[in-house]
Amino acid sequence: MALTNKEQFNRAIEDYDQAIRLDPKYLWSWVNRAEAWYRKGETARAFADLEEAARLDPSNSRVYSVRASTWWQLGELDKAIADYSEAIRLEPAFSVFYNNRALVWRDKGDYDKAIADYDEAIRRDPNDVRAYANRGEIWRLKGDLDRALADQEKQIRISPRNANSYLTRGDTFRYRGEFERALADYDKTLIFETDSIPAYTGRGLTFEKLGDLNRARAEFEKALASRSQNRSDVSKSSLETAKARLAALNSGAVQPIIHAAPTKAASPRSVPTPAARVPAATTPPAGKQGRRVALVIGNSAYKSVPPLSNPHNDAAAIARSLRNIGFETVTLAGDVTREKLIDALRTFANEAENSDWAMVYYAGHGIEVGGVNYLVPVDARLAVDRDIEYEAVPLSQVLRATDAAKKIKLVMLDACRDNPFAPRKTAAPEAVARASTAGAPIASRSTNGRGLAEVKVTGATLVVFAAKDGQIALDGEGGNSPFAVAVVQRIATPGVEINKVFRLVRDDVMEATAGRQEPYTYGSLPGKEDFFFVAK
């Protein structure tokens, strides 16, 4: 295992080969070699070894657990659930299996089943600190900050010297608007993890909410100067947040006020939002940004499913904002049928040929089928999966409409809502993952009808989702979605590079929704030039 952990996979595999030759019936040589194969990127060989391990000892729960973990990392969530369930059947008293299966339920968006598994893990082991921590996260994702806080406090009672326990509780206090208690928890985090980047960033965000921008700036600067060796995803994410917040503070622009989230969400699909405040018109510096064009679409009045309240308002606010910051041509379209959507994209593709920036913003329903993302026009019915190709428009077609732009191609999708067509399905979700699915009901490959799938783009292209892949975007109760509100309030920030603008949007949405919704940006821009919505 030491060689695998050092990422010396070939040497590790050679050692396991020798061990298997000496004793081909020793289970863990096969399991450990499978991990080395997997981490090397050879998944077929990894699963072959795990199959052999299961054949050698079909009653060994840990083999199924390892295979489940591998399926999970590959995004094969249903297969992961099946293997964790078999591990539980073989060893029902082991709390870790319930904990791990709950993580997969979380990724599938089935929070109730995740909570049931955490409940069982805690029943089996009342001191399972991970179960309390993870269940607290699920309560937060469900919008119940009271129950999230209760689990985090139990976690701290069991493990009072764990820095991460105080960090997550500090975040919950910040979301609730209990700022002094948040600061106290971030201070505790720093006692147990010196120079913690997430703690400094959390303090900075808290001081921002208190209106103390000088102290906020000082905390973000501490995050950037930190010598912490913690390189976790949380630390990296917090560092990006600190960089973006400093850029916003240095812009001189008035920072938006983001109100505390409700301690208990009134709806699983919406949050309170203020009206989007469109930025005042500006005169961009001549020639700085080049020619910028945009197509903005808002689909609200669906014919076969209930209407959406936000997209019309969101599209109008985004269109006005783009005009006010100097986009030369902004085409606004509402409630488009498939024919009108394709016509709009065709016209826009011609417009993009003579532009430096080409941007498409879409608010409405989107759906993922078989790993492909589609925009859903208002006349779509989508009774069965074969209808998707004839009634919806794939994201790839939207991207092609921006291709001819000379510098930046940008697509923003506030379309990650619950799949309204999902209740019509009668077959298992796996139906859409097979090679041929003609005539099968609409379903999602791995997201259980929630959100869109991850996208991979190249060539100076950014695709921004209102909610990251597999997550749903929330509607706003104040006329605009939380994503649209954040875009409008950040897009005119002068002198902030475009990637940092979208980081600010992401963080603002996280604050407004208590972490229930996380926007995500896919793709990258060439490093030789910085791009700004509004240059200084």
C-alpha positions in Angstrom: 0.0 0.0 0.0 2.9 2.4 0.7 3.9 2.4 -3.0 0.4 3.0 -4.1 0.1 5.9 -1.7 3.3 7.3 -3.1 1.7 7.0 -6.6 4.4 4.5 -7.7 1.7 2.3 -9.2 3.8 0.2 -11.5 6.1 -0.9 -8.7 3.1 -1.5 -6.4 1.5 -3.7 -9.1 4.7 -5.7 -9.6 4.8 -6.4 -5.8 1.2 -7.5 -5.8 1.8 -9.7 -8.9 4.6 -11.4 -6.9 2.3 -11.8 -3.9 -0.4 -13.4 -6.0 2.0 -15.8 -7.6 3.2 -16.9 -4.1 -0.4 -17.2 -2.7 -3.2 -16.8 -5.3 -5.8 -17.3 -2.6 -4.8 -14.4 -0.5 -7.8 -12.1 -0.8 -6.1 -8.7 0.0 -3.4 -9.0 -2.7 -6.2 -8.9 -5.2 -8.0 -6.1 -3.5 -4.9 -4.0 -3.0 -3.8 -4.5 -6.6 -7.3 -3.4 -7.7 -6.7 -0.1 -6.0 -3.4 0.4 -7.7 -4.9 -0.4 -11.1 -7.8 2.0 -10.4 -5.6 4.9 -9.3 -3.4 4.2 -12.4 -6.5 4.7 -14.5 -7.0 1.1 -15.6 -10.5 0.5 -14.3 -11.2 -2.7 -16.2 -8.2 -4.4 -14.6 -9.3 -3.0 -11.2 -12.7 -4.5 -11.5 -11.3 -7.8 -12.8 -9.3 -8.1 -9.6 -12.2 -7.2 -7.4 -14.3 -9.8 -9.2 -11.7 -12.4 -8.4 -11.6 -11.3 -4.7 -15.4 -11.7 -4.5 -15.1 -15.2 -6.1 -12.4 -16.2 -3.6 -14.6 -15.0 -0.6 -18.1 -14.2 -1.6 -19.1 -13.7 2.0 -16.5 -11.0 2.7 -18.3 -7.7 3.2 -15.2 -5.6 2.8 -14.7 -6.7 -0.8 -18.1 -5.4 -1.7 -17.4 -2.2 0.2 -14.2 -1.6 -1.7 -15.9 -2.3 -5.0 -18.8 0.0 -4.0 -16.3 2.8 -3.3 -14.7 2.3 -6.7 -18.1 2.5 -8.4 -18.9 5.6 -6.5 -15.7 7.3 -7.6 -16.6 6.5 -11.2 -20.0 8.0 -10.8 -21.8 4.7 -11.1 -24.1 5.4 -8.2 -26.7 2.7 -8.6 -23.9 0.0 -8.8 -22.3 1.6 -5.7 -25.6 1.4 -3.8 -26.0 -2.3 -4.8 -22.5 -3.3 -3.5 -22.9 -1.3 -0.3 -26.3 -3.0 0.3 -24.6 -6.4 -0.2 -21.9 -5.4 2.3 -24.6 -4.4 4.8 -26.4 -7.7 4.3 -23.3 -9.6 5.0 -22.2 -7.4 8.0 -25.2 -5.4 9.3 -23.6 -4.3 12.5 -20.8 -2.3 10.9 -21.8 1.4 11.0 -19.3 2.5 8.3 -21.2 0.7 5.5 -24.4 2.7 6.3 -22.3 5.9 6.4 -20.8 5.2 3.1 -24.0 4.2 1.4 -25.5 7.5 2.7 -22.9 9.4 0.9 -24.0 7.8 -2.4 -27.7 8.6 -1.6 -26.6 12.2 -1.1 -24.9 12.3 -4.5 -28.1 10.9 -6.0 -30.1 13.7 -4.3 -32.1 11.3 -2.2 -31.6 13.0 1.1 -34.3 11.1 3.0 -32.6 7.8 2.3 -29.2 9.3 3.3 -30.7 10.4 6.6 -32.2 7.0 7.2 -28.7 5.4 6.7 -27.1 7.9 9.0 -29.8 7.2 11.6 -28.9 3.5 11.4 -25.2 4.2 11.6 -25.7 6.2 14.7 -28.0 3.5 16.2 -25.2 0.9 15.6 -22.5 3.3 16.9 -23.7 6.2 19.0 -20.2 7.8 18.9 -19.8 7.7 15.1 -18.6 11.2 14.6 -18.6 11.0 10.9 -22.3 10.0 10.8 -23.2 13.1 12.8 -21.0 15.3 10.6 -22.5 13.9 7.4 -26.1 13.9 8.6 -25.6 17.6 9.6 -24.6 18.3 6.0 -27.7 16.6 4.7 -29.9 18.7 7.1 -28.3 21.8 5.7 -28.8 20.7 2.1 -32.5 20.1 3.0 -32.6 23.7 4.4 -33.0 22.8 8.1 -30.2 24.7 9.9 -31.6 23.9 13.3 -31.1 20.1 12.8 -27.8 20.7 11.1 -26.6 22.7 14.1 -27.8 20.0 16.5 -25.8 17.3 14.7 -22.7 19.6 14.6 -22.9 20.2 18.3 -23.2 16.5 19.0 -20.1 16.0 16.7 -18.2 18.5 18.8 -19.2 16.8 22.1 -17.8 13.5 20.8 -14.7 15.0 19.2 -13.9 18.3 20.9 -10.5 18.8 19.4 -11.5 18.3 15.7 -10.8 21.5 13.8 -13.3 20.7 11.0 -16.1 20.3 13.5 -15.8 23.9 14.6 -15.3 25.1 11.0 -18.6 23.5 9.7 -20.5 24.8 12.8 -19.0 28.2 12.2 -20.3 28.1 8.6 -23.8 27.2 9.9 -23.7 30.1 12.4 -22.7 32.4 9.6 -25.5 31.2 7.3 -28.0 31.8 10.2 -26.7 35.3 10.8 -25.2 34.5 14.2 -22.0 36.2 13.4 -20.3 36.4 16.9 -20.8 32.7 17.4 -19.4 32.1 13.9 -16.3 34.1 14.6 -15.8 32.2 17.9 -15.9 28.8 16.1 -13.5 30.0 13.4 -11.1 31.0 16.3 -11.5 27.5 17.7 -10.7 26.1 14.3 -7.4 28.1 14.3 -6.5 26.7 17.7 -6.6 23.1 16.4 -5.4 23.8 12.9 -2.9 26.7 12.7 -3.2 29.0 9.7 -6.4 27.3 8.5 -7.3 28.9 5.1 -11.0 28.0 5.4 -11.1 29.6 8.9 -9.6 32.8 7.7 -11.9 32.9 4.7 -14.9 32.2 6.9 -13.9 35.1 9.2 -13.6 37.3 6.2 -17.1 36.4 4.9 -18.5 37.0 8.4 -16.9 40.5 8.7 -18.3 41.3 5.3 -21.7 40.5 6.5 -21.1 42.6 9.6 -20.2 45.5 7.2 -16.6 45.6 8.5 -14.8 45.5 5.2 -11.4 46.5 6.6 -11.3 43.4 8.9 -12.8 41.3 6.1 -9.9 42.4 3.8 -7.4 41.5 6.5 -8.8 38.0 6.9 -8.8 37.3 3.2 -5.1 38.5 3.1 -4.3 36.1 5.9 -5.8 33.3 3.8 -3.6 34.2 0.9 -0.5 34.4 3.1 -1.2 31.2 5.0 1.5 28.6 5.1 -0.9 25.8 5.9 0.0 22.4 4.4 -3.6 21.4 4.2 -4.3 21.0 0.5 -7.8 19.6 0.8 -10.5 20.6 -1.7 -12.1 22.8 1.1 -8.8 24.7 1.5 -8.3 25.2 -2.2 -11.9 26.4 -2.6 -11.5 28.8 0.3 -8.4 30.2 -1.2 -10.2 30.9 -4.5 -13.0 32.6 -2.5 -10.5 34.8 -0.7 -8.8 35.9 -4.0 -12.2 36.8 -5.5 -13.4 38.7 -2.4 -10.2 40.8 -2.3 -10.6 41.6 -6.0 -14.2 42.8 -5.3 -13.1 44.9 -2.3 -10.3 46.4 -4.4 -12.7 47.3 -7.2 -14.2 50.1 -5.0 -17.7 49.0 -5.9 -20.3 48.8 -3.2 -20.6 45.2 -2.0 -24.0 43.6 -2.1 -25.9 42.8 1.0 -26.8 39.1 1.4 -29.4 38.4 4.0 -29.2 35.4 6.3 -30.9 32.2 5.1 -34.0 31.0 7.0 -33.2 28.5 9.7 -35.8 26.2 8.1 -36.6 26.3 4.4 -40.2 26.8 3.6 -39.8 24.9 0.3 -37.3 22.3 -1.0 -37.3 24.1 -4.3 -37.1 27.8 -3.5 -35.5 30.4 -1.3 -36.3 34.0 -0.4 -34.6 36.4 -2.8 -34.5 40.1 -3.3 -35.4 41.7 -6.7 -32.4 41.7 -9.0 -30.9 45.2 -9.1 -29.7 45.9 -12.7 -26.5 47.9 -12.7 -26.5 51.5 -14.0 -25.4 52.0 -17.6 -21.6 52.5 -18.0 -19.4 53.7 -20.9 -16.8 51.0 -21.4 -13.3 52.1 -22.3 -13.0 52.2 -26.1 -11.6 49.0 -27.6 -10.9 47.3 -24.3 -13.3 44.4 -24.6 -13.9 44.2 -28.3 -17.3 43.5 -29.8 -19.6 41.6 -27.5 -22.9 40.0 -28.4 -25.4 38.0 -26.4 -28.5 35.8 -26.8 -30.6 35.8 -23.7 -33.5 33.3 -23.4 -36.1 32.9 -20.6 -38.6 30.0 -20.8 -41.4 30.2 -18.3 -44.7 29.2 -20.0 -44.3 25.5 -20.5 -47.3 23.8 -22.2 -47.0 20.3 -20.7 -45.6 20.9 -17.2 -46.3 23.7 -14.7 -44.9 27.1 -15.5 -41.7 28.5 -14.0 -42.0 31.9 -12.2 -38.5 33.2 -12.5 -37.0 32.8 -16.1 -38.9 35.7 -17.7 -37.8 38.1 -15.0 -34.2 36.6 -14.9 -33.7 36.9 -18.7 -35.0 40.5 -18.7 -32.7 41.5 -15.9 -29.7 39.8 -17.5 -30.4 41.4 -20.8 -30.6 44.9 -19.3 -27.4 44.3 -17.4 -25.5 43.2 -20.4 -26.7 46.2 -22.4 -25.8 48.5 -19.5 -22.2 47.2 -19.3 -21.6 47.7 -23.0 -22.6 44.6 -24.9 -23.1 45.8 -28.5 -26.0 43.5 -29.4 -28.3 41.7 -26.9 -31.1 39.6 -28.3 -33.8 38.8 -25.7 -36.2 35.9 -26.5 -39.0 34.5 -24.3 -41.0 31.3 -24.2 -39.4 29.8 -27.3 -40.5 26.7 -29.0 -37.9 24.3 -30.4 -38.2 25.8 -33.9 -37.8 29.3 -32.5 -34.9 28.3 -30.3 -33.0 26.7 -33.3 -33.7 29.8 -35.4 -32.4 32.0 -32.6 -29.2 30.0 -32.3 -28.7 30.0 -36.1 -29.1 33.8 -36.3 -26.8 34.2 -33.2 -24.1 32.0 -34.8 -23.9 34.4 -37.7 -23.7 37.3 -35.2 -20.9 35.5 -33.3 -18.7 35.4 -36.4 -18.2 39.1 -36.2 -17.7 39.3 -32.4 -14.9 38.9 -29.9 -17.3 37.7 -27.1 -20.3 35.5 -27.8 -22.5 34.8 -24.8 -25.7 32.7 -24.4 -27.8 32.9 -21.2 -30.6 30.5 -20.8 -33.2 30.3 -18.0 -35.8 27.5 -18.0 -35.9 23.8 -17.9 -32.9 21.6 -18.7 -32.6 17.9 -18.6 -29.8 15.3 -18.7 -30.4 12.0 -20.5 -27.7 9.4 -20.9 -25.0 12.0 -19.9 -26.2 14.5 -22.5 -27.6 17.9 -21.4 -30.6 19.4 -23.2 -32.4 22.7 -23.1 -36.1 22.2 -23.1 -38.3 24.4 -25.2 -41.8 25.4 -24.0 -43.6 23.1 -26.5 -41.7 19.9 -25.5 -43.7 16.9 -24.2 -40.9 14.3 -23.7 -43.2 11.4 -23.1 -40.4 8.9 -23.9 -36.7 9.2 -24.3 -36.6 9.1 -28.1 -38.6 12.4 -28.0 -35.6 14.2 -26.6 -33.8 14.4 -29.9 -36.9 15.8 -31.7 -38.3 18.1 -29.0 -35.2 19.5 -27.1 -31.9 21.1 -28.1 -28.6 19.7 -26.9 -26.1 21.9 -25.1 -23.6 21.0 -27.8 -25.7 22.9 -30.4 -25.8 25.9 -28.1 -22.0 25.8 -27.8 -21.6 25.6 -31.6 -23.6 28.8 -31.9 -20.8 30.6 -30.0 -17.9 28.9 -31.8 -17.0 31.6 -34.2 -16.3 34.3 -31.6 -12.7 35.4 -31.7 -11.9 35.5 -28.0 -14.5 34.2 -25.5 -17.4 31.7 -25.8 -19.6 31.9 -22.8 -22.8 29.9 -21.9 -24.7 30.4 -18.7 -27.4 27.9 -17.8 -30.0 28.5 -15.0 -31.6 25.3 -16.0 -30.6 22.8 -13.4 -34.1 22.4 -11.9 -35.9 19.2 -10.9 -36.8 17.2 -14.0 -40.5 17.9 -14.4 -40.9 14.9 -16.7 -39.4 12.4 -14.3 -42.8 11.3 -12.8 -43.8 9.9 -16.2 -41.1 7.2 -16.2 -42.1 3.6 -15.5 -38.8 1.9 -16.1 -35.7 1.7 -14.0 -33.2 4.7 -14.2 -30.6 2.4 -15.8 -32.7 2.3 -19.0 -31.2 5.4 -20.4 -27.6 4.2 -19.7 -27.8 1.3 -22.1 -26.6 1.6 -25.7 -30.2 1.4 -27.1 -33.1 2.9 -25.3 -35.6 3.7 -28.0 -39.1 4.0 -26.6 -38.0 4.0 -22.9 -39.5 6.6 -20.6 -37.5 9.7 -19.7 -35.1 9.2 -16.9 -31.7 10.2 -15.8 -28.6 8.1 -15.9 -27.3 8.9 -12.4 -28.9 12.1 -11.1 -32.4 10.7 -10.4 -33.9 13.5 -12.4 -31.9 16.2 -10.6 -29.8 18.8 -12.4 -27.5 18.5 -15.4 -24.4 16.4 -16.1 -20.8 17.6 -16.0 -19.5 19.1 -19.3 -16.1 19.1 -20.8 -15.2 22.1 -23.0 -12.1 23.4 -24.7 -10.9 26.4 -26.5 -11.5 29.7 -24.6 -14.9 28.5 -23.5 -16.7 28.8 -20.2 -20.0 27.0 -19.3 -21.5 28.2 -16.1 -24.2 26.1 -14.4 -26.5 27.8 -11.8 -25.9 24.6 -9.8 -23.1 22.1 -10.2 -23.7 18.8 -12.0 -26.2 16.5 -10.2 -27.6 19.4 -8.1 -30.8 21.3 -8.6 -31.1 25.1 -8.9 -33.5 26.7 -6.6 -36.2 29.2 -7.6 -36.4 32.6 -6.0 -39.4 33.7 -4.1 -38.8 37.4 -4.9 -39.2 37.3 -8.6 -35.7 36.3 -9.6 -33.6 33.1 -9.0 -30.7 33.3 -6.6 -28.3 32.7 -9.5 -29.7 35.6 -11.6 -29.7 37.9 -8.5 -26.0 37.1 -8.0 -25.0 37.5 -11.6 -26.7 40.9 -11.9 -25.2 42.2 -8.7 -21.7 41.1 -9.6 -21.4 41.4 -13.4 -20.7 45.2 -13.3 -17.9 45.0 -10.7 -15.1 47.0 -12.4 -11.7 45.5 -12.8 -12.5 42.0 -11.6 -11.4 39.2 -14.0 -14.2 37.1 -15.4 -13.3 33.9 -13.5 -13.3 35.8 -10.2 -16.7 37.3 -11.1 -18.1 33.8 -11.4 -16.4 32.9 -8.2 -18.2 35.8 -6.5 -21.5 34.7 -8.1 -20.9 31.2 -6.7 -20.1 32.4 -3.2 -23.1 34.8 -3.2 -25.4 32.0 -4.1 -23.9 29.8 -1.5 -24.5 32.4 1.1 -28.1 33.2 0.0 -29.0 29.5 0.0 -27.0 28.4 3.1 -24.9 26.2 0.8 -27.9 24.4 -0.7 -26.9 25.5 -4.2 -23.4 25.8 -5.6 -22.9 27.3 -9.1 -20.1 25.8 -11.0 -17.9 26.9 -13.9 -16.5 24.5 -16.5 -13.7 25.2 -19.0 -10.9 27.8 -19.0 -9.7 30.8 -20.9 -6.2 31.4 -22.4 -3.8 32.7 -19.8 -2.2 35.3 -22.0 -5.0 37.8 -21.6 -7.4 38.8 -18.8 -11.0 39.4 -19.6 -13.4 41.7 -17.8 -17.2 42.3 -18.0 -16.3 45.9 -16.9 -12.7 47.0 -17.3 -11.2 49.8 -15.2 
